[in-house]
Amino acid sequence: MKKKINNTLSIALPLLLGVFLIIYTYKSFTPDQIEKLKNSILGANYKYVIISGFLAFSGYVLRAYRWKYTLEYVGYKSNFKLNLIAVSIGYFLNLTIPRSGEFSRAALLTKYDGVPFDKAFGTIISERIIDFIVLIIFILTAVVLEFNTLKSFLLEYIPLKKLIILLILGVISTLIGIYLMIYSKLKWVLWIKQKISGLTDGALSVFKMPNKLPFIVITLLIWLTYVLMFYSIIFALEETQVISFGAVLVAFVIGSLTIAFTNGGFGFFPVLIAKILFLYNIPIEAGNAFGWIVWTSQLIITILLGGIAFLILPSLTKKK
């Protein structure tokens, strides 16, 4: 019973927060701003949205193809079609319970291809670790390219004294954390060290694979499709066509983190993207329109591919 309540809350709370944020944000808009937002969405050039959709699909294909390398490393041959179906269903299920898609991917390979669940899930974890490292690189790149803008943004919302205090607290916390990791014998610290060690081994195992070069190249291509998928939509709106690649990269990073830590970014994604683009003198109405177009187009792709995957899955079973 307790587990069911926790699962329900994990789905309902982010959605309710998203609904609240949407209502709160657009209640503050004037009728003229609402009209501009509608006109921006209706007047967008959806040719670029379709291009973005094809790039999104290519990301699915590349991710499914990349999976074969980690599976081969643990001793199993993979079926590309099943990999693509599992990836599509995984993204679809992540819209409901965050991170449930990773479990479903492993479970599908166990059921239809005979890959042990722990092996299949281990390969997914190692992929996620590598993807997280790439995301960190994107974050650092965005900070370097747009340092002045981000600095101004932080100083505007957080006074310099508070920023210095936060920095000092961050450094102290890091030093305490390092000390505990090296010297502490507390049970919870040892448990964390064990988990970190396991994740590190999973990430490093990628570099021990015989086919590590194609795996790394495909990983970079996956993230390139993600960036281009986001970037292509700036041409759908006249107001956003002028923003620099650095600005797009900052918005992309914020969008990626938003999707990762919420139920697919519902409610949060358009609002936060609009705030980031506003730093680059993009009207708040156009920024919101851009955010909604990006989010909605990716939602449609996720539902469409997930739905097709569910329909195709029984035919694979019959063939088997």
N, C-alpha and C positions, 0 to 999 in steps of 0.2 A: 504493500500500500504506500509506504513512504517513498519507495523508488518511483512509483507511478506519479506521485505528487511532484517529486523533484523533476521528473522528465517533463511533466506538464508545465511547471514553472519555467524550466529552461527554454521552452518554446514560447510560452505566453508572455513572459516579462519583456524580452527584447521586442516582440511585436507590439505590445502595448506602449512601450517607450517610443517605438518608431511612430505609432499613430499619434501619440501625444506631441512628439516633435513636429510632425507634419501640421497638426492643428495649430500648435503654438506659433510656428513659423509663418504660416499663411494667414493667420488671424491678424498678424502685424502688418500684412501687405494692404496697401490701399486698393480700391477697385481698379484704378488705372494700372497699378503694378500687376494685378491678377490678369488684366486684359493683355498686357505686354507679354506676360509669361505664356498665356494661351497662344498668342500670335506667334511667338518664337517657336513653340513646339509644333504648331500646325504648319508654319511656313518653312520648316527645316528642309534641307535637301537630303532626302532619305536614300539617295544613291550611295552616299558615304556611310550611312548606317548599314546598308546591305553589304558593303565592302567590309565593314567592321565585323559583321556576322560571319562572313567567309573566313576572316582571320581567326575568329573565335573557334570555328569548327576545325581549322588547321591545328590550333592548339590542342584540341581533343585528340586529333589523329597522332600528333607528335608525342603526346603524353602516353597514349596507348602503345605506340611503337617503342618508346624508351623503356617501357616496363619490361620488355622481353630481356633486356640486358641484365637487370637485377635478378630476374627469375632464373635466367641461365646460370648466373653466378652461384645460386643456391641449389642448382641441379635440376631445373625443370624447364621443359620446352613450353612455350606459350602459344596460344591461338590468338592471332592479332584481332580477329573479329570479336572474340569473347572479351579480349582486353578493352576494345573500344566500347563495347556494350557496358562492361563493368565500370569504366570511367564515366560514361554518360549517366548511368544510374546513380553512381556515387555523387556526382555533382547535383543531380536532381534531389537526392535524399538529404543532402546538406542544407537544402532550403527549409527542411522541417526541423530536424534535430542537428545542431552544429556538430560536425566531425563524424556523424553517423555514416557518411558516405565511404569513409576509409574502411570501416568494418564491413560494409556491404560489398566493396570491391574484393576484399579478401575472401568473404563468404562465397561469392559467386565463383571464384576460381577453385575454391575447395569443392563446391558442389558439382560443377560442370567439367572441371579439368583435373580433379584429383590432387590439386596442390594442397599440402597441409596448411591449415589456417595460420599457424604461427609463422611459417615460412613466408606465405603470401603477405601477411600483415607486416612482417619485418621488412620486406622489400618496400612497402608503401611508406613505412616510417623513415627508412633511409632516403627515399626520394623527397619526402617532406623536409627532412633536415637540410638536404642540398638546396631545395627551393627556398628555405628560410635564409640560408647563407647568401643566395643570390639576391633576395629581397633586402637584406642588410646592405649589400653592395649598392643597390639602387638607392636606398635611403641615404647612405654616405655621399653618393654621387650628387643626389638632389641637394643635400646640405651644402656641398662644395660649390655647385653651380649657382645656387640661389641663396648664398649665405646672407647677403645684405638684406634681401627682402624678408627672409625668415627672422633675422635678428630684429628688424624693425617691427615685425608682427608680434614677436615675443615681448619686446620692450613696451609695445602699445598696450598689451593686455596684462603683462606681469611687470610690476615696477622693478627697477634694476636691483634694489636691495633684496627683494624677495627672490629674484633670479640667482643672485650670488649665494643666498642662504640655501636655496634648492641645490645649487651646484656643490656647495660644501657638504650638505647632507648626503648627496649622491656619492661623493668621493669617500666620505666616512663609512657609508653603508657598504660600498665596494670593498674597502680595506677590511672591514669586519667580516664580510662574506668570504674573502680570500683566506683570512686567518682561520675561520671556522672550517673551511674546506681542507686546510692543510693539517691543523692540529686537533680539532675537536673530535671527541669520541662519543658524542651524543647520538642516540639512536636515529633521530630524525635527520641529523646531518649526514650520518653514514648512509641512510636510505637515499637521500638526495644525491650523494656522491655516486652511489651505485647506479642510479637512474641516469645521471649525467655521463657516467662511464659507458653505459649501454648505448646511449644516443651517440656518443662520440665514436664508439666502435662501429655503429651503423653508418655514420657519415663517412668514416675513413675506409670502410669496406668498399665504397664506390671506387676509391683510388687503387684498390687492390685487384679490381676486376680485369680480366684479360682485354675487355673491350671498353676500357674507361674513356678513351678519346671520343668514340662516337656518342657515348652516354653524355659526356660533358658538352659536346657540340649540340646535341639535340636539346639538352637543358637550356642552353643559351638561345636556341631557336624558339623554344617554347616561350621564354620570357620576352623575346623580341616580338612574337605575335601578340602577346598581351599588351605591350607598349603601343604597337602599331594599331591594334584594335581600338585602344583608347584614343590615340592620336588622330586616327582617320576621321573621327566624329567632330573634331574641331572645325572641319571644313563644311559641316552640315549647317552651321549657323554663321551668319555674317559677322556677328560681334566677336566670336571666338577665333576667327581665322587669323587674327593679328598676334595671338599670344605666342611666346617663344617655346622652343622645345624644353628648355629648363623649367618653365612654368608648367608645362604639360607633365613633366616628370614628377614635380612636386605633387600635383593633383593626383597622378597615377599612384604614387606611394601612399598618400592619405586614403585614397579610394580602396587600395588593396588591403590596408590595415583595417579599414572600416568593415569591409566584407568579411575579413578573417575573424573579427571579434564580435560580430553581430549575426543575426539570422539573414545572411546574404546582403546586409546593408540596408534593409528595409527602413525607410524614413530617414535614416542617418546619412546615407550616401549623397543624395542630391543636395541636402542642406550644407554638408561639410565641403563638398566640391565647389558650391557657389561661394562659400566664404573664402576658400583658397583663391579662386579666380578673381574675386573682388580685390584681392591684393594687387592684381595686375590690371586694375582699372576696367575689368569686365563688369557691366551692369549686373546687379544682383538678380534681376529677372532672367537675363540671358544665361547667367551661371546656373540658376536653378533649372532652366529648360535643358541646358547641356547635361546636367547631372541626371535628370529624369530620363532623357533620351538614352544615355549610356546605360543606366541601370535597367531600364525597361527592355532595351534591346538584348542585353545579356540574360535577363530573366526569361525572355521568349526563347532564346537559343537553348538555355538550360532545360526548360520544360519540353520544348520540341524534341530535342535529342534524347532526353530522358524517356519521353513517351514512346518514341520510335524504338528505343532500346528495349523497353518492356514488351513491346509488340513482337519484336524479332526473337527475343530470348526463348520462347517456347519452340520455335522452329529449330533452334540449335539442339534442344533437348531431343526432339523427334529424330533428327539426323543421327545423334549419338546413339 
